[in-house]
Amino acid sequence: MGIRPAGSGKPARDPVHHPLFARCYARVSARAETRLGMGGVRDRMLAGLSGRVIEIGAGNGLNFAHYPSAVSEVVAIEPERLLRRLAVQAALRCEVPVDVVPGAAEALPVKSEAFDAAVLSLVLCSVRDVPRALGELRRVLRPGGEVRFFEHGRGGGRAMTFTQRALDRTVWPALSGGCHLARDPVAALRDAGFELGPYRRVLMPESGPKLPASYCVLGTAWRPDLRGGAAHL
């Protein structure tokens, strides 16, 4: 299965505990599936995946129904207890086998090089240590393993970037479960040693007012395979 055995003794405390935010997120994210077109984004993000997949920060499991049948197993890591419970319910309705596991992105409870692909979906904004989390992602992917990502971050010009940074320094992380608005997910993946594939900027929502969290990016990256040239060949 590729999952590290649990230690003996008392269960560890959840690394993330944001129960009020989790309840709000569960309601808002479910509405966004149709109102903001997130269902279509998930289809595009996950199309063509196969083999064993690890999903980091699975939330309430809204990606699960969009995995193609060629995926043999999904190990879904979710640190927040309420969201993890909702993800378990979503996994029971899914045609693809999904195992929902507690854990933090910075210390994934799985074996090295155990997965063919990884999914990052609106998670890099809220992890405590982005470089460490992406280092863990490289560890658990096989050489040449693929990353599919949909993240929000910095964008919108100088005035919007100033607003995003100001919110990050003040109220936004406390109100939104540790989320940050001004991170750069593409640069973070590049700095962590991933080979970037095609990616494109996406506005959410596509029309209407541009909000600090509207600036998203949808794309692909790979863990380089130093044994055999480019990772995606």
ROSE-4610 file (N, C-alpha, C; in Angstrom, 1 decimal, always signed):
// ROSE-4610
residu = [M/M/M/G/G/G/I/I/I/R/R/R/P/P/P/A/A/A/G/G/G/S/S/S/G/G/G/K/K/K/P/P/P/A/A/A/R/R/R/D/D/D/P/P/P/V/V/V/H/H/H/H/H/H/P/P/P/L/L/L/F/F/F/A/A/A/R/R/R/C/C/C/Y/Y/Y/A/A/A/R/R/R/V/V/V/S/S/S/A/A/A/R/R/R/A/A/A/E/E/E/T/T/T/R/R/R/L/L/L/G/G/G/M/M/M/G/G/G/G/G/G/V/V/V/R/R/R/D/D/D/R/R/R/M/M/M/L/L/L/A/A/A/G/G/G/L/L/L/S/S/S/G/G/G/R/R/R/V/V/V/I/I/I/E/E/E/I/I/I/G/G/G/A/A/A/G/G/G/N/N/N/G/G/G/L/L/L/N/N/N/F/F/F/A/A/A/H/H/H/Y/Y/Y/P/P/P/S/S/S/A/A/A/V/V/V/S/S/S/E/E/E/V/V/V/V/V/V/A/A/A/I/I/I/E/E/E/P/P/P/E/E/E/R/R/R/L/L/L/L/L/L/R/R/R/R/R/R/L/L/L/A/A/A/V/V/V/Q/Q/Q/A/A/A/A/A/A/L/L/L/R/R/R/C/C/C/E/E/E/V/V/V/P/P/P/V/V/V/D/D/D/V/V/V/V/V/V/P/P/P/G/G/G/A/A/A/A/A/A/E/E/E/A/A/A/L/L/L/P/P/P/V/V/V/K/K/K/S/S/S/E/E/E/A/A/A/F/F/F/D/D/D/A/A/A/A/A/A/V/V/V/L/L/L/S/S/S/L/L/L/V/V/V/L/L/L/C/C/C/S/S/S/V/V/V/R/R/R/D/D/D/V/V/V/P/P/P/R/R/R/A/A/A/L/L/L/G/G/G/E/E/E/L/L/L/R/R/R/R/R/R/V/V/V/L/L/L/R/R/R/P/P/P/G/G/G/G/G/G/E/E/E/V/V/V/R/R/R/F/F/F/F/F/F/E/E/E/H/H/H/G/G/G/R/R/R/G/G/G/G/G/G/G/G/G/R/R/R/A/A/A/M/M/M/T/T/T/F/F/F/T/T/T/Q/Q/Q/R/R/R/A/A/A/L/L/L/D/D/D/R/R/R/T/T/T/V/V/V/W/W/W/P/P/P/A/A/A/L/L/L/S/S/S/G/G/G/G/G/G/C/C/C/H/H/H/L/L/L/A/A/A/R/R/R/D/D/D/P/P/P/V/V/V/A/A/A/A/A/A/L/L/L/R/R/R/D/D/D/A/A/A/G/G/G/F/F/F/E/E/E/L/L/L/G/G/G/P/P/P/Y/Y/Y/R/R/R/R/R/R/V/V/V/L/L/L/M/M/M/P/P/P/E/E/E/S/S/S/G/G/G/P/P/P/K/K/K/L/L/L/P/P/P/A/A/A/S/S/S/Y/Y/Y/C/C/C/V/V/V/L/L/L/G/G/G/T/T/T/A/A/A/W/W/W/R/R/R/P/P/P/D/D/D/L/L/L/R/R/R/G/G/G/G/G/G/A/A/A/A/A/A/H/H/H/L/L/L]
num = [1/1/1/2/2/2/3/3/3/4/4/4/5/5/5/6/6/6/7/7/7/8/8/8/9/9/9/10/10/10/11/11/11/12/12/12/13/13/13/14/14/14/15/15/15/16/16/16/17/17/17/18/18/18/19/19/19/20/20/20/21/21/21/22/22/22/23/23/23/24/24/24/25/25/25/26/26/26/27/27/27/28/28/28/29/29/29/30/30/30/31/31/31/32/32/32/33/33/33/34/34/34/35/35/35/36/36/36/37/37/37/38/38/38/39/39/39/40/40/40/41/41/41/42/42/42/43/43/43/44/44/44/45/45/45/46/46/46/47/47/47/48/48/48/49/49/49/50/50/50/51/51/51/52/52/52/53/53/53/54/54/54/55/55/55/56/56/56/57/57/57/58/58/58/59/59/59/60/60/60/61/61/61/62/62/62/63/63/63/64/64/64/65/65/65/66/66/66/67/67/67/68/68/68/69/69/69/70/70/70/71/71/71/72/72/72/73/73/73/74/74/74/75/75/75/76/76/76/77/77/77/78/78/78/79/79/79/80/80/80/81/81/81/82/82/82/83/83/83/84/84/84/85/85/85/86/86/86/87/87/87/88/88/88/89/89/89/90/90/90/91/91/91/92/92/92/93/93/93/94/94/94/95/95/95/96/96/96/97/97/97/98/98/98/99/99/99/100/100/100/101/101/101/102/102/102/103/103/103/104/104/104/105/105/105/106/106/106/107/107/107/108/108/108/109/109/109/110/110/110/111/111/111/112/112/112/113/113/113/114/114/114/115/115/115/116/116/116/117/117/117/118/118/118/119/119/119/120/120/120/121/121/121/122/122/122/123/123/123/124/124/124/125/125/125/126/126/126/127/127/127/128/128/128/129/129/129/130/130/130/131/131/131/132/132/132/133/133/133/134/134/134/135/135/135/136/136/136/137/137/137/138/138/138/139/139/139/140/140/140/141/141/141/142/142/142/143/143/143/144/144/144/145/145/145/146/146/146/147/147/147/148/148/148/149/149/149/150/150/150/151/151/151/152/152/152/153/153/153/154/154/154/155/155/155/156/156/156/157/157/157/158/158/158/159/159/159/160/160/160/161/161/161/162/162/162/163/163/163/164/164/164/165/165/165/166/166/166/167/167/167/168/168/168/169/169/169/170/170/170/171/171/171/172/172/172/173/173/173/174/174/174/175/175/175/176/176/176/177/177/177/178/178/178/179/179/179/180/180/180/181/181/181/182/182/182/183/183/183/184/184/184/185/185/185/186/186/186/187/187/187/188/188/188/189/189/189/190/190/190/191/191/191/192/192/192/193/193/193/194/194/194/195/195/195/196/196/196/197/197/197/198/198/198/199/199/199/200/200/200/201/201/201/202/202/202/203/203/203/204/204/204/205/205/205/206/206/206/207/207/207/208/208/208/209/209/209/210/210/210/211/211/211/212/212/212/213/213/213/214/214/214/215/215/215/216/216/216/217/217/217/218/218/218/219/219/219/220/220/220/221/221/221/222/222/222/223/223/223/224/224/224/225/225/225/226/226/226/227/227/227/228/228/228/229/229/229/230/230/230/231/231/231/232/232/232/233/233/233]
x = [+0.8/+0.0/+0.9/+2.1/+3.0/+2.7/+2.0/+1.7/+2.5/+3.2/+4.0/+3.1/+3.5/+2.7/+2.7/+1.5/+1.4/+2.1/+2.6/+3.3/+2.4/+2.9/+2.1/+1.8/+0.9/+0.6/-0.6/-0.7/-1.9/-1.8/-2.9/-2.9/-2.4/-1.7/-1.2/-2.3/-2.1/-3.0/-3.0/-4.1/-4.2/-3.3/-2.5/-1.5/-2.2/-3.5/-4.2/-5.6/-6.0/-7.3/-8.0/-8.9/-9.6/-11.1/-11.8/-13.2/-14.2/-14.1/-15.0/-14.8/-13.5/-13.2/-13.5/-13.3/-13.6/-15.1/-16.0/-17.4/-17.7/-17.2/-17.4/-16.9/-15.7/-15.1/-15.9/-16.4/-17.2/-18.4/-19.1/-20.3/-19.9/-18.9/-18.6/-18.0/-17.2/-16.6/-17.6/-18.6/-19.6/-20.4/-20.7/-21.5/-20.6/-19.3/-18.4/-18.3/-18.6/-18.6/-19.3/-20.5/-21.3/-21.3/-21.4/-21.5/-20.2/-19.1/-17.8/-17.1/-17.8/-17.2/-16.1/-16.0/-14.8/-14.9/-16.1/-16.2/-15.4/-15.6/-14.9/-13.4/-13.0/-11.5/-11.0/-11.7/-11.2/-11.1/-12.0/-12.0/-10.7/-10.4/-9.2/-7.9/-7.9/-6.7/-6.4/-7.4/-7.1/-7.2/-7.6/-7.7/-6.4/-6.5/-5.4/-4.5/-4.8/-4.0/-4.2/-3.1/-3.2/-2.3/-2.4/-1.6/-1.9/-0.9/-1.1/-0.9/-1.9/-1.9/-1.9/-1.1/-1.3/-1.8/-2.9/-3.5/-3.2/-2.5/-2.1/-3.2/-3.7/-4.7/-6.0/-6.6/-7.8/-9.0/-9.0/-10.2/-11.4/-12.5/-13.7/-13.9/-12.9/-12.9/-13.6/-13.7/-14.4/-13.7/-12.4/-11.7/-12.0/-12.5/-12.5/-13.4/-14.5/-15.4/-14.9/-13.8/-13.3/-12.1/-11.6/-10.5/-10.9/-10.0/-10.4/-10.2/-10.8/-10.8/-9.4/-8.5/-7.2/-6.4/-6.8/-6.2/-6.5/-5.4/-5.6/-5.9/-5.4/-5.6/-5.3/-6.0/-5.7/-5.5/-4.3/-4.1/-4.2/-5.3/-5.6/-5.3/-4.3/-3.8/-4.6/-5.2/-6.0/-5.8/-5.2/-4.9/-6.1/-7.1/-8.2/-9.3/-9.6/-10.5/-11.9/-12.5/-13.9/-13.8/-12.9/-12.8/-12.4/-11.6/-11.2/-12.4/-13.3/-14.5/-15.4/-15.5/-16.3/-15.6/-14.3/-13.5/-13.8/-13.8/-14.1/-15.5/-16.5/-17.8/-17.8/-17.0/-16.9/-16.2/-15.2/-14.5/-15.4/-16.4/-17.3/-18.2/-18.4/-19.2/-18.4/-17.1/-16.2/-16.0/-15.9/-15.6/-14.2/-13.3/-11.8/-11.5/-10.7/-10.3/-9.6/-10.1/-9.5/-9.3/-8.1/-7.8/-7.5/-8.3/-8.2/-7.3/-6.2/-5.2/-4.9/-4.9/-4.4/-2.9/-2.6/-1.1/-1.0/+0.3/+0.6/+1.5/+1.4/+2.2/+3.7/+4.1/+5.5/+6.1/+5.2/+5.7/+4.7/+4.8/+3.8/+4.0/+2.9/+3.0/+3.0/+3.9/+3.9/+5.4/+5.6/+7.0/+7.5/+8.8/+9.4/+9.2/+9.0/+8.9/+7.8/+6.7/+5.6/+4.5/+4.5/+3.4/+3.8/+2.9/+3.1/+2.8/+1.9/+1.4/+1.0/+0.9/+0.5/-0.4/-1.3/-2.3/-2.2/-2.0/-2.1/-3.2/-4.2/-5.4/-5.8/-5.4/-5.7/-5.2/-3.9/-3.3/-2.0/-1.2/+0.1/-0.1/-1.3/-1.6/-1.6/-1.8/-2.1/-1.1/-0.2/+0.8/+1.8/+2.3/+3.1/+4.5/+5.1/+6.4/+6.4/+6.3/+6.1/+7.3/+8.6/+9.7/+9.8/+9.5/+9.5/+8.4/+7.2/+6.1/+6.4/+7.0/+7.4/+8.6/+9.4/+10.5/+9.9/+8.9/+8.2/+7.5/+7.0/+6.3/+7.3/+8.5/+9.5/+9.9/+10.0/+10.4/+9.4/+8.1/+7.1/+6.8/+7.2/+6.9/+8.1/+7.8/+8.8/+9.5/+10.8/+11.4/+10.6/+10.4/+9.5/+8.0/+7.7/+6.3/+5.8/+4.5/+3.8/+3.1/+3.0/+2.3/+1.2/+0.0/-1.1/-1.5/-1.6/-1.8/-2.8/-3.6/-4.5/-4.4/-3.8/-3.5/-3.9/-4.1/-4.3/-3.1/-2.9/-1.7/-1.6/-0.4/-0.1/-0.5/-1.1/-1.5/-2.3/-2.6/-3.5/-2.8/-1.5/-0.9/-0.4/+0.3/+0.9/-0.1/-1.2/-2.1/-2.7/-3.1/-3.6/-2.6/-1.4/-0.3/-0.1/-0.1/+0.0/-1.1/-2.3/-3.5/-3.3/-2.9/-2.7/-1.7/-0.6/+0.5/+0.0/-0.7/-1.2/-2.2/-3.1/-4.0/-3.2/-2.2/-1.4/-0.7/-0.4/+0.3/-0.6/-1.9/-2.9/-4.0/-5.1/-6.3/-6.5/-6.0/-6.4/-6.1/-4.9/-4.6/-5.4/-5.7/-6.5/-7.9/-8.4/-9.8/-10.1/-9.0/-9.2/-8.3/-8.2/-7.5/-6.0/-5.3/-3.9/-3.6/-4.6/-4.4/-3.6/-2.8/-2.0/-2.4/-2.5/-2.9/-1.8/-0.6/+0.5/+1.6/+1.4/+2.4/+2.4/+3.5/+3.7/+3.9/+2.8/+3.0/+3.9/+3.9/+4.7/+6.2/+6.6/+8.0/+8.3/+7.4/+7.7/+8.0/+7.3/+7.5/+8.9/+9.2/+10.4/+11.6/+11.5/+12.5/+12.7/+11.7/+11.8/+12.4/+12.7/+13.4/+12.5/+11.2/+10.3/+10.5/+10.3/+10.3/+8.9/+8.7/+7.4/+7.0/+5.7/+5.1/+4.2/+3.2/+2.3/+1.5/+1.3/+0.4/-0.3/-1.4/-2.1/-2.8/-2.8/-3.5/-5.0/-5.7/-7.1/-7.7/-8.8/-9.5/-10.7/-10.9/-12.0/-12.7/-13.9/-14.7/-14.1/-14.5/-13.9/-14.5/-15.7/-16.2/-16.7/-16.9/-17.2/-16.1/-16.2/-15.1/-13.9/-12.7/-11.5/-11.1/-11.1/-10.9/-9.5/-9.0/-7.6/-7.3/-8.3/-8.1/-8.5/-8.7/-9.2/-8.1/-6.8/-5.7/-5.2/-5.5/-5.2/-4.3/-3.7/-2.9/-3.2/-3.4/-3.7/-2.6/-1.9/-0.8/-0.3/+0.9/+1.5/+3.0/+3.6/+5.0/+5.4/+6.7/+7.3/+8.4/+8.6/+9.9/+10.9/+12.0/+13.0/+13.4/+13.6/+14.2/+15.6/+16.6/+18.0/+18.6/+17.9/+18.4/+18.1/+17.0/+16.6/+16.2/+16.8/+16.5/+15.3/+14.6/+13.4/+12.4/+11.7/+10.8/+9.6/+9.1/+7.9/+8.0/+9.2/+9.4/+9.3]
y = [-1.2/+0.0/+1.3/+1.2/+2.3/+3.3/+2.9/+3.7/+3.3/+4.2/+3.8/+3.3/+2.2/+1.7/+2.8/+2.8/+3.8/+3.3/+4.2/+3.8/+3.4/+2.8/+2.4/+3.6/+3.4/+4.4/+5.2/+6.4/+7.3/+7.9/+8.1/+8.7/+10.1/+10.5/+11.9/+12.9/+14.1/+15.1/+15.5/+16.0/+16.5/+17.6/+17.6/+18.7/+20.0/+20.0/+21.2/+21.1/+22.1/+22.1/+23.5/+23.5/+24.8/+24.4/+24.0/+23.5/+24.4/+25.7/+26.7/+26.9/+27.1/+27.3/+26.1/+24.9/+23.6/+23.6/+23.9/+23.9/+24.9/+26.1/+27.1/+26.6/+26.1/+25.6/+24.5/+23.6/+22.5/+23.0/+24.0/+24.6/+25.4/+26.2/+27.1/+26.3/+25.3/+24.5/+23.7/+23.2/+22.4/+23.3/+24.6/+25.5/+25.9/+26.0/+26.4/+25.4/+24.1/+23.1/+23.5/+24.1/+24.5/+26.0/+26.8/+28.2/+28.8/+28.3/+28.9/+28.0/+26.9/+26.0/+25.1/+24.9/+24.1/+22.7/+22.1/+20.8/+20.6/+21.5/+21.5/+21.6/+22.5/+22.6/+21.3/+20.6/+19.3/+18.3/+18.3/+17.4/+17.6/+18.9/+19.2/+18.9/+19.1/+18.8/+17.4/+16.5/+15.1/+14.2/+14.8/+14.0/+13.3/+12.0/+11.3/+10.7/+10.9/+10.3/+8.8/+8.1/+6.6/+6.2/+4.9/+4.4/+4.8/+4.8/+5.2/+6.7/+7.3/+8.8/+9.1/+10.1/+10.7/+12.1/+12.4/+13.8/+14.4/+15.6/+16.3/+17.4/+17.3/+18.3/+18.0/+16.8/+16.4/+17.2/+17.9/+18.7/+17.7/+18.1/+17.3/+16.3/+16.1/+15.0/+15.3/+16.6/+16.9/+16.5/+16.2/+15.7/+14.3/+13.5/+12.0/+11.6/+12.2/+11.8/+12.1/+12.9/+13.3/+12.5/+11.5/+10.7/+9.7/+9.6/+8.7/+7.2/+6.3/+4.9/+4.3/+4.9/+4.3/+4.5/+5.3/+5.4/+4.2/+3.5/+2.2/+2.5/+3.6/+3.9/+5.3/+6.0/+7.3/+7.2/+7.7/+7.9/+9.4/+9.8/+11.2/+11.6/+12.6/+13.1/+14.3/+14.3/+15.5/+15.6/+16.7/+16.9/+17.4/+18.0/+18.6/+17.5/+17.3/+16.2/+16.2/+17.4/+17.5/+17.3/+17.9/+17.7/+16.3/+15.7/+14.3/+13.4/+13.6/+12.8/+13.0/+14.2/+14.4/+13.7/+13.7/+13.0/+11.5/+11.0/+9.5/+9.2/+10.0/+9.8/+10.0/+10.9/+11.1/+9.9/+9.3/+8.1/+6.9/+6.8/+5.7/+5.7/+6.9/+7.1/+7.1/+6.9/+7.0/+5.7/+5.6/+4.4/+4.0/+5.0/+4.7/+4.4/+3.4/+3.2/+4.4/+4.9/+6.0/+5.7/+5.9/+5.7/+7.1/+7.5/+8.8/+8.7/+9.4/+9.2/+10.5/+10.6/+11.8/+12.0/+13.3/+13.6/+15.0/+15.5/+16.9/+16.8/+17.8/+17.9/+17.8/+18.4/+18.5/+17.2/+16.2/+14.9/+13.8/+13.5/+12.6/+11.1/+10.5/+9.2/+8.0/+8.2/+7.2/+6.9/+5.8/+5.4/+6.2/+6.2/+7.0/+6.3/+7.1/+6.7/+5.6/+5.9/+4.9/+5.3/+6.5/+6.9/+7.4/+7.1/+7.5/+9.0/+9.5/+10.9/+11.5/+12.8/+13.6/+14.7/+15.0/+16.1/+17.2/+18.4/+19.6/+20.4/+20.6/+21.3/+22.3/+23.6/+24.6/+24.2/+23.8/+23.4/+24.2/+24.6/+25.2/+26.6/+27.1/+28.4/+28.3/+27.1/+26.9/+26.1/+25.4/+24.6/+25.5/+25.1/+25.9/+26.2/+25.1/+25.2/+24.7/+25.5/+25.1/+24.4/+24.8/+24.1/+22.6/+22.5/+21.2/+20.3/+20.9/+20.1/+19.6/+20.4/+20.0/+19.1/+19.2/+18.2/+16.8/+16.8/+15.5/+15.0/+15.9/+15.4/+14.8/+15.4/+14.7/+13.4/+13.3/+12.0/+10.9/+11.2/+10.1/+9.8/+10.6/+10.4/+9.5/+8.6/+7.9/+8.8/+8.5/+9.4/+9.4/+10.6/+10.8/+10.9/+10.9/+11.0/+12.4/+12.4/+13.6/+14.3/+15.7/+16.5/+17.2/+17.1/+18.0/+19.0/+20.2/+21.3/+22.3/+22.7/+23.9/+24.7/+25.8/+26.6/+28.1/+28.8/+30.3/+30.9/+32.2/+32.9/+34.3/+34.8/+36.2/+36.5/+37.7/+38.1/+39.4/+39.9/+41.0/+42.4/+42.4/+43.7/+44.2/+45.4/+45.9/+46.2/+46.8/+47.1/+45.9/+44.9/+43.7/+42.9/+42.9/+42.2/+42.8/+44.2/+44.9/+44.5/+44.4/+44.0/+42.6/+41.7/+40.3/+40.2/+40.9/+40.8/+41.5/+42.6/+43.2/+42.3/+41.6/+40.7/+39.5/+39.0/+37.9/+38.3/+39.5/+40.0/+40.2/+40.3/+40.7/+39.6/+39.8/+39.0/+37.7/+37.7/+36.6/+35.2/+34.9/+33.5/+33.1/+34.0/+33.6/+33.3/+34.0/+33.9/+32.7/+32.3/+31.3/+30.0/+29.6/+28.3/+28.3/+29.4/+29.4/+29.7/+30.1/+30.4/+31.7/+31.7/+32.9/+33.2/+34.5/+35.0/+35.3/+35.6/+36.1/+35.1/+33.9/+32.9/+32.6/+32.1/+31.9/+30.4/+29.6/+28.2/+27.7/+28.4/+28.0/+28.1/+29.3/+29.5/+28.5/+28.2/+27.2/+25.8/+25.4/+24.1/+24.1/+25.2/+25.3/+25.3/+26.0/+26.1/+24.7/+23.9/+22.6/+21.6/+21.9/+21.0/+20.3/+20.7/+20.0/+20.6/+19.8/+20.2/+20.7/+21.9/+22.4/+22.1/+21.6/+21.4/+22.5/+22.3/+23.3/+23.8/+25.1/+25.6/+26.9/+27.2/+28.4/+29.1/+30.4/+31.2/+31.1/+31.1/+30.9/+31.9/+32.6/+33.5/+32.8/+32.8/+32.2/+33.3/+33.7/+33.3/+34.0/+33.4/+33.9/+35.3/+35.6/+36.9/+37.5/+38.8/+39.5/+40.1/+40.5/+41.2/+40.3/+40.9/+40.2/+40.3/+39.2/+39.2/+38.8/+39.0/+38.6/+37.1/+36.3/+34.8/+34.4/+35.3/+34.9/+34.4/+34.7/+34.4/+33.0/+32.2/+30.7/+30.3/+29.1/+28.5/+27.0/+26.5/+25.1/+24.5/+23.4/+22.9/+21.6/+21.3/+20.0/+20.2/+19.3/+19.3/+17.9/+17.6/+16.3/+16.3/+15.2/+14.9/+14.5/+15.2/+14.8/+13.4/+12.7/+11.3/+11.4/+11.5/+11.7/+10.5/+9.4/+8.1/+8.0/+8.7/+8.5/+9.7/+10.9/+12.1/+12.8/+13.5/+14.3/+13.4/+13.9/+13.1/+12.6/+13.4/+13.1/+12.4/+12.0/+11.2/+9.7]
z = [+0.0/+0.0/+0.0/+0.5/+0.5/+1.6/+2.6/+3.8/+5.0/+5.6/+6.8/+7.9/+8.6/+9.7/+10.8/+11.5/+12.6/+13.8/+14.6/+15.8/+16.9/+18.0/+19.1/+20.0/+20.9/+21.9/+21.5/+22.1/+21.9/+20.4/+19.8/+18.5/+18.5/+17.5/+17.5/+17.3/+17.8/+17.5/+16.1/+15.6/+14.2/+14.0/+12.9/+12.7/+12.4/+11.9/+11.5/+12.2/+12.8/+13.5/+13.3/+12.3/+12.0/+11.8/+12.9/+12.7/+12.1/+12.5/+12.0/+10.5/+10.1/+8.7/+7.9/+8.5/+7.8/+7.4/+8.4/+8.1/+7.0/+7.0/+6.0/+4.6/+4.6/+3.4/+2.7/+3.6/+3.0/+2.3/+2.9/+2.2/+1.0/+1.1/-0.1/-1.2/-0.9/-2.0/-2.8/-2.1/-2.7/-3.7/-3.3/-4.2/-5.4/-5.2/-6.2/-7.4/-7.1/-8.1/-9.4/-9.2/-10.3/-10.6/-9.5/-9.6/-10.2/-9.8/-10.3/-11.3/-11.6/-12.6/-12.1/-10.8/-10.3/-10.7/-11.0/-11.4/-12.7/-13.6/-14.9/-14.8/-13.8/-13.5/-13.0/-12.2/-11.6/-12.7/-13.7/-14.8/-15.6/-15.9/-16.7/-15.9/-14.6/-13.8/-13.8/-13.7/-13.5/-14.7/-15.8/-17.1/-17.5/-17.8/-18.2/-17.2/-15.9/-14.8/-14.8/-14.3/-14.2/-13.1/-12.7/-11.7/-10.3/-9.4/-8.0/-7.8/-7.2/-7.0/-5.6/-5.2/-3.9/-4.0/-3.2/-3.3/-1.9/-2.0/-0.8/-0.4/+0.8/+1.2/+0.5/+0.7/-0.1/+0.3/+1.4/+1.8/+2.0/+1.5/+1.7/+0.5/-0.3/-1.2/-2.5/-2.9/-4.1/-5.4/-5.3/-6.5/-6.8/-5.8/-6.0/-7.1/-7.3/-8.4/-9.8/-9.9/-11.2/-11.6/-10.8/-11.2/-12.3/-13.3/-14.4/-13.9/-14.6/-14.2/-14.3/-15.1/-15.2/-13.9/-13.0/-11.7/-10.8/-10.4/-9.6/-8.2/-7.6/-6.2/-5.9/-5.0/-4.6/-3.1/-2.6/-1.2/-0.9/-0.2/+0.0/+1.4/+1.5/+2.8/+3.2/+4.4/+4.8/+6.3/+6.8/+8.2/+9.1/+8.5/+9.3/+9.5/+10.8/+11.1/+10.4/+10.5/+9.9/+8.4/+7.7/+6.3/+6.0/+6.8/+6.5/+6.7/+7.6/+7.8/+6.5/+6.0/+4.8/+3.6/+3.6/+2.5/+2.5/+3.7/+3.8/+3.2/+3.5/+2.9/+1.4/+0.9/-0.6/-1.2/-0.5/-1.0/-1.1/-0.2/-0.3/-1.5/-2.1/-3.3/-4.6/-4.5/-5.6/-6.3/-7.6/-8.3/-8.2/-8.1/-7.9/-6.5/-6.1/-4.7/-4.1/-3.0/-2.3/-0.9/-0.4/+1.0/+1.6/+2.6/+3.2/+4.4/+4.5/+5.6/+6.3/+7.6/+8.3/+8.1/+8.0/+7.9/+7.4/+7.5/+7.1/+5.8/+5.0/+3.8/+4.0/+5.2/+5.5/+6.0/+6.3/+6.8/+6.3/+5.1/+4.5/+5.0/+5.5/+6.1/+5.1/+4.1/+3.0/+2.7/+2.0/+1.6/+0.4/+0.3/-0.8/-2.1/-3.2/-4.5/-4.7/-4.0/-4.0/-5.0/-5.6/-6.4/-7.8/-8.7/-10.1/-10.4/-9.6/-9.8/-8.4/-8.4/-7.2/-7.7/-6.8/-7.0/-5.9/-6.3/-5.4/-5.9/-5.0/-5.4/-4.2/-4.4/-3.5/-2.1/-2.1/-0.8/-0.5/-1.5/-1.2/-0.5/-0.7/+0.0/+1.5/+2.0/+3.5/+4.2/+3.5/+4.2/+4.9/+6.1/+6.9/+6.3/+5.6/+5.1/+3.7/+2.7/+1.3/+0.8/+1.0/+0.5/+1.1/+2.4/+3.0/+2.4/+2.2/+1.7/+0.3/-0.5/-1.9/-1.9/-0.9/-0.8/-0.5/+0.4/+0.7/-0.6/-1.4/-2.6/-3.5/-3.7/-4.5/-4.0/-2.6/-2.0/-2.4/-2.3/-2.5/-3.9/-4.9/-6.3/-6.8/-7.7/-8.4/-9.3/-9.7/-10.8/-12.0/-12.5/-13.7/-13.3/-12.0/-11.6/-11.9/-12.1/-12.6/-11.4/-11.5/-10.6/-11.3/-10.9/-11.4/-10.4/-10.8/-9.7/-10.2/-9.2/-9.4/-8.1/-8.2/-7.0/-7.2/-6.2/-6.3/-5.7/-6.1/-5.6/-6.1/-6.1/-6.5/-7.9/-8.1/-9.4/-9.4/-10.6/-10.7/-10.8/-10.9/-10.9/-9.6/-9.6/-8.4/-7.3/-7.6/-6.5/-5.9/-6.7/-6.1/-5.3/-5.8/-5.1/-3.7/-3.7/-2.4/-1.5/-2.0/-1.2/-0.7/-1.5/-1.1/+0.0/-0.1/+0.9/+2.2/+2.1/+3.3/+4.1/+3.3/+4.0/+4.6/+3.9/+4.4/+5.8/+5.9/+7.1/+8.3/+8.0/+9.0/+9.2/+8.6/+9.1/+8.3/+7.0/+6.1/+6.6/+7.0/+7.5/+8.7/+9.6/+10.8/+10.4/+9.4/+9.0/+8.1/+7.4/+6.3/+6.5/+7.7/+7.9/+7.6/+7.7/+7.4/+6.0/+5.2/+3.7/+3.6/+2.5/+2.1/+0.7/+0.4/-0.9/-1.9/-1.4/-2.3/-2.6/-2.3/-2.6/-4.2/-4.6/-6.1/-6.3/-6.6/-6.6/-7.8/-8.9/-10.0/-9.6/-9.0/-8.6/-7.5/-6.6/-5.6/-6.1/-7.1/-7.7/-8.5/-9.2/-9.8/-8.9/-7.8/-6.8/-6.1/-6.0/-5.4/-6.3/-7.5/-8.4/-9.3/-9.4/-10.4/-11.8/-12.8/-14.1/-14.5/-14.9/-15.2/-16.6/-16.7/-18.0/-18.3/-19.2/-19.6/-18.4/-18.3/-17.2/-17.8/-17.2/-17.7/-16.5/-16.6/-15.6/-15.7/-14.6/-14.6/-13.6/-13.9/-13.0/-12.5/-11.2/-10.5/-9.6/-10.0/-11.1/-12.4/-13.6/-14.8/-15.2/-14.7/-15.0/-13.6/-13.6/-12.4/-11.7/-10.5/-9.8/-9.5/-9.6/-9.4/-7.9/-7.2/-5.7/-5.5/-4.3/-4.0/-4.2/-4.1/-4.2/-5.6/-6.6/-7.9/-8.8/-8.5/-9.5/-9.3/-10.2/-10.1/-11.2/-11.1/-12.1/-12.1/-13.4/-13.6/-14.5/-14.0/-14.8/-14.4/-15.0/-14.8/-14.5/-13.7/-13.5/-13.3/-13.3/-13.1/-12.1/-11.5/-10.8/-11.8/-11.9/-13.0/-12.8/-13.9/-13.9/-14.4/-13.4/-13.8/-14.5/-14.3/-14.9/-16.4/-16.8/-18.2/-19.0/-18.7/-19.4/-18.9/-19.7/-19.3/-18.7/-17.6/-16.8/-17.6/-18.5/-19.2/-20.5/-20.8/-22.1/-21.9]
